[in-house]
Amino acid sequence: MKATSHHNAGLRLLDCVTQAAQQLTQAGVAFGHGTTNAFDEAAWLVLWQLELPLDTPLEATAEAGEPALVRQVTAVEQAKIDALLKTRIATRKPAAYLTHEAWLQGVSFYVDERAIVPRSLIAEVLVEGSLDYWLNESTHRVLDLCTGNGSLAVLAALVYPDVMVQASDISADALEVAHINVERHGLHQRISLHQGDGLPEHGGPYDLILCNPPYVNAHSMATLPPEFKAEPALALDGNTAGGQDGMDFVRRLLREAPAHMTEQAILVLEIGNERAHFEAAFPTLEVIWLATSAGEDQVLLVSREALLTLR
């Protein structure tokens, strides 16, 4: 593209993002790893490649008395953006694996293929204070089970500055990523990392357990888009003990949790789109469904008292 004038070189930022969104749409890529649509994903990739903050306005905004400034994308920059888009489309890797960054509730986290891309709705209930009614001054010990890249552990430590958090995962690879995030946010004195399958034997009893476990049912696992198959299956597949309904890990967790909880403790569990399977597995269990941006049937809260009725 020839520059007609010094001020008109290249594409406008908004046009660049719009074109990128069209490419992603035409390629039929899947979303759900931090964005839900082609335009938002395109904006993320374009702004990241241009090393611009993710809240950069895509259209010019005129300050009082100042002319409107439009960020132009040069031909060289456009070529880099095209290369990134080609990689996103060809590999079907989630954008976060290409940028090595994911955002949850405005907080930045490092991520790579060793851990699932952080997107837990538990982040919302933490930051919005939805759990505060059930917590008090005696809330000191928090467990983030199936921590992945450590994002929920970090958010819990940021939201509740006087708690100690134990972050646990079966995957040593995921814990290496979590370690990066704990260090990045300067929380190594308040967050300890633990490798193991299920609830840690040491470190409790806990006042609050957070868990975004593997819960995808067998049918859904078989039909996942490639972007989800790029993630560690261990973090998604809820049928590793031979079940079909995605509740294998959850069954064991709910049975064993009370022994690791203080008397007034609560467990906050994400089960995504599996509410029907959850209720079929635990028909008598009294739980409280928490409101999130994805509705009121994805994250639940259950007290130790209620869990004891399962025995």
N, C-alpha and C positions, 0 to 999 in steps of 0.2 A: 504494500500500500504506500503510495507516495504521499509525503507530507505536503499539504497545501499551504500551511503556514506553520510557524514555530509553535503556535498555541493549539494546533489541530492535529498534531502527530498522533497516529495510532488510534486505538478505540477508546471510547469512554468506558469507565469502570462498569457502569450498569449494563451497557451493551455487551461487554465482555462476559459478565456473569450470566446474562440472558442467553447468549450463544452457548456457553458451557452447559447451562441447564438443558438446552435443547439436545445437545449431544448425549447427555446422561439419559434423558427421557427416551431418545431414539434407540439407545443401546439396551434399554430395559433393565438397568441395574436396580438392585434392591436397596432400600434405605432402612433405617431403624437403629443405627449405631451413632446416635448423636443428632441426626437430622431425620425428618420424616418425609421430605420431598426434594425434588430435583433442584429447585431454586436455592434452597438453604444449603444444600450440599455443594452446589456450584460456587456459591458465595464463600463458603468455608475454604474450598480448595484454591480459589482465585486469590483471596486475601492472604492465605497462608503462603502461597507461592510468591506473592508480591511483598511478603514480610510486613503486611499492614495489620493493625489490630482488628479483631473480628467484629468490633462495633463501628468500624469505619463506615460513614454514610456512603451509599452507592451513588446517590445523586447529589449534585452540587447544592450546598446550602449557603446562602448569602448572609454574611454577618452584617449587622447594621452599618451602613455607610461604606461597606466593602463590596467589591464585585464578587460574584459567585465563582468559586474555583472548582474546576472539574479535573479529577485525577485521570490522566491519560495513561493508557497501557501501550508501551512501545512494542515494536515488532519483535524485538529480542525477548521481552517479557512474555509476549503472546506465545512465542514458540515454546517457552518453558511451561506455560500454563497448558498448552496443547499436549506436551509430553506427559505431564502429570495426569491429565484427563485420560489419555491413551492407556496409561498404566492402570488407572482406576477401572477402566472398562475392560481391559484385557485380562487383568488378574482377578477381578471381582473382589479384591480385598477391600474391607471397610476403609473409608477415608482416614480414620484415626491411625491405622497401621501404616499409612503412607506419610502422614504428618508427624507421627509419634506423639500426638497430643490429643487429649480429649478433655472436654469441659463438663463439669457437673455442678449445677447451682452456682455458676460463675467462678468456680475454682478450677485451676488448670492441673491436669495430671499427665504424667508420662505413660505411654502405653506402647506395647509391641505385641507380636504374635504369641508371646509366652503366656499372655493373660487375656481374658475376655475384655472386649471394649466396655468401659464402665458406662452404665446407663440406668442403674437401679433407681426405681421410684422411691426407694427408702430414703434416698438423698433429699427428696422433697419434704417428707414428713419430719426429717431431722431438722432441716434448715427453717421450715415454717413453724416449728414449735408444736407440731401435732401430738408429740409424745409427752409434753411437759406436764400435763394433768396427771399422768401415771408415775412421774418421777419426783424426787424431792431432794433435800440436802444430803440424805444418806445414799444417794446414787453415786457410787464411787468406781465400781468395776463394770466395764463394758466389754462384751465379746463381739467381734465381727467375724462370724463364721462363714467360710467360703469367700474370703476377702478379695481374691483375685488380685487386682493391681493396688489394693489398699485404699481405694477412694472413700468407701464408707467409714473406714477406721479413721482416716484423716478428717473427714467432715464431722464425725462424732467428737473427735478431740478438739476441733475448732469451735463447735457449737457449745460444748460443755468443757470449759477450760480447767475444771478441777477433777476430771475423771481420768483414770488410767484405762487404756484400751489394749486388749489382746486381740491380735488379728491372726486368724488361723486359716490354713488352706492345705489340701492334700498335695498340691502341686508345688514342688521346689522351684520350678521355673516361674510360676506366678509370684511366689514370695520374693524372688529376686527383683521383679518389677515393683512389688509393694515396697521393698527396701528403698528403691530409688525415690519413690514418692514420699515415704516417711522422712527421708533425709532432705528432700527438696523443700518440704514444708517445716523443717526444723523441729520435728516432733519425736525424734528417736528416744527422748527421755520419758515420753508418756505412752508411746505405742510399742508393744513388744510383738515380735512375729513368731509364729509357731507352726511347724509342719506336722500334719497328722490328718487322719481320716475321721471326721466327726468331731465331737466335743472334746476339748483338751482335758487330760486327766488332772493337770495342775493349773492354777491361776484363778480358779473360782472360789467361792460361788459368785455368780454375776448378778448385778442388779438389772442389767439390760442386755439382752442378746439380740443382735441384728443378724439376719441371715437371708441372703439372696442365693438360694441353693440351685443345683441342677434340677429342673422341674419339667422339662419339655417331654411330652408323651411320645410314645414310640412312633405313632403315625406321623406326628408333626416333625419328628427328627428325620424321618425318611423323606419328607418333602421340603426341607429347609432350603432357601435360596443359597447360592454359592457364598455370598457374603458371610452368612452365619456358619457355613462349613469351613470358612477360613479361620474360625475361632477354635480354641481347644474344646473338643467334644465333651471332655470331662466336666466342663463348666456348664454344659447345657443339658446333657442326657440324663434324665431322671429315671432311667430304667436299668441301671447297671446291676441291680440285684435280681434281674429276671422278670420284673413287672412290665406292664404296658402303659400304665396310666401316668407315668412321670413322678409318682409319689414315693419311690423307693427310699431315697435319702430322707425325705420329710417324715415318713413313718418312723424311722429309727430316731430321728432328731426329737420328735414330739414325745416319744416314749422315754428317751434318756434325759431330756432337758431338765425336768424338775430337780433331779439330784445335783444339778450344777447351778441352781438358781437360789437366790435369797428368798425369804418368805413373800416379800411384796414385789418380786421381780416380774418383768414382762418380757415376752419374746415377740419380736417384730419380724414377720416373714413375708417375703415376696413370692407370689405364685403365678404372676403374669396372667396369661389367658386360661389358666387351668382351674378356675374356681369350681367348675362342675365336677372335675376329677377329685379336687380337694374335699368337697362336701360329700361326695360319694364314699371317700375313704374314711372320713371322720364325721359321720352324720349327727352324732350327739354332742360334738365339741362346741362349746360356746366361745365364739370369737367376735372381735369387733373389726369391721372393715373400715379402712381409713381412706379418706378422700385424697385422690391424686389427680394430676393433669390427664391421666389416662382413664379416669373413672374411679368408682368405689369398689371394684372387685379384683384388684390386683395385689394389694398389700393388706395384711391383716395383723391384728395385735391379739395376743392371747396371754392370759395371766398364768402364773404357776399353779394357782388354785384350780383353774379350769383344766389345765393339763393333767392334774392328779386324777381327774375323773376318768381318764383314758385307761387307767390301770385295771 
